[in-house]
Amino acid sequence: MGGAVPGASLGEGLADLVERAEQPVGAWPAVEERAERGRARALRGRATRLLGSGGRGAVLGGKALTEQLVRAAPRIPVRDLATLRAQHPGAADPERLADLLVVGATRASGALGAGVGAVAMLPVPLAMPVEIAAETLAVAAVEIKLIAELHQVYGVPVRGSATQRAAAYLGAWANRRGIDAKLLIRPAGLAALALGSEVRQQVRRRLTRSWIRRLPSVSPLLLGAGIGATVNRRDTRRVARQVRSDLRTRLPADPGYWTAAGGG
């Protein structure tokens, strides 16, 4: 989404992870899956250190997660439709391209969950809540990127500044639906949205629910990398399904957008 904003270090770390969702589906042999889990662990470690510096109570309260995600969101890289089509030449229509993007995002979020699940097989450390919070934050970034690119695929991209676009996508992620069509056609609407208290409250509620949902993956009865990966993959697919269902009801801003982006 571009732009220099506070939280650049975490934003760049999130970008390192979500870049993996940009790879064609065929580029995921087993060795790449293992490498992705390594990158996911590195990112989660960075996020854990940043969150931990605010104190465990702040993480559990959700405020630290919200502020870190709000600051990082404008730096999450979002590809335009022409880039997406060039990277996925076999996608003959928006639905097929959207399917491929969902596969990539699901694999990225699953890699994050697998890392936390593996840590959970050890005696649960005191820092585990922060570890889960960091995973929650990183998965949110993957899903926000997916939502932003789905808007590109369905021909309803968001205009405005990096901060305004980030606010719109954060709201879409928190509400599990496409961005309000009125905001897409009225610049004043985006300007008023920005990253104000309403967006922060919506994001905080969603992050808190997501954090709580991940706690069972470290309980004594639900150990292992497979649990965390499964939870994340299921949640990311659900987000994609809900947003896509909403976007299918929207008319593209430009009826010829798909052809104009290349590939016929």
Number of C-alpha atoms within 10 A of each C-alpha: 18 14 12 12 15 14 18 17 15 22 25 16 21 28 22 16 27 27 17 19 21 18 15 17 14 6 10 16 9 9 8 12 15 13 13 20 20 15 19 28 20 16 22 29 16 17 26 22 13 19 21 20 11 12 12 17 13 15 23 16 12 19 19 22 25 23 15 19 24 24 19 26 30 27 26 27 20 22 16 16 24 18 13 21 21 13 13 18 12 13 17 13 15 17 15 14 20 21 15 20 25 23 16 22 27 25 22 28 33 27 30 30 30 23 24 28 24 18 17 22 16 12 10 13 10 9 11 18 22 26 22 27 29 27 29 26 24 27 29 24 26 25 25 25 27 28 27 28 23 27 22 23 28 24 22 23 18 22 15 15 16 20 23 22 24 27 24 26 27 29 24 22 26 21 16 19 20 25 24 12 14 11 17 19 14 11 15 12 14 22 16 11 19 19 20 11 10 12 20 20 15 17 27 22 15 18 22 19 13 20 22 14 15 22 15 14 25 25 13 13 8 16 19 22 22 18 21 29 24 19 18 26 22 14 18 24 16 13 22 25 16 14 21 22 13 14 21 13 10 13 12 18 14 10 10 10 17 21 11 12 16 13 14 8
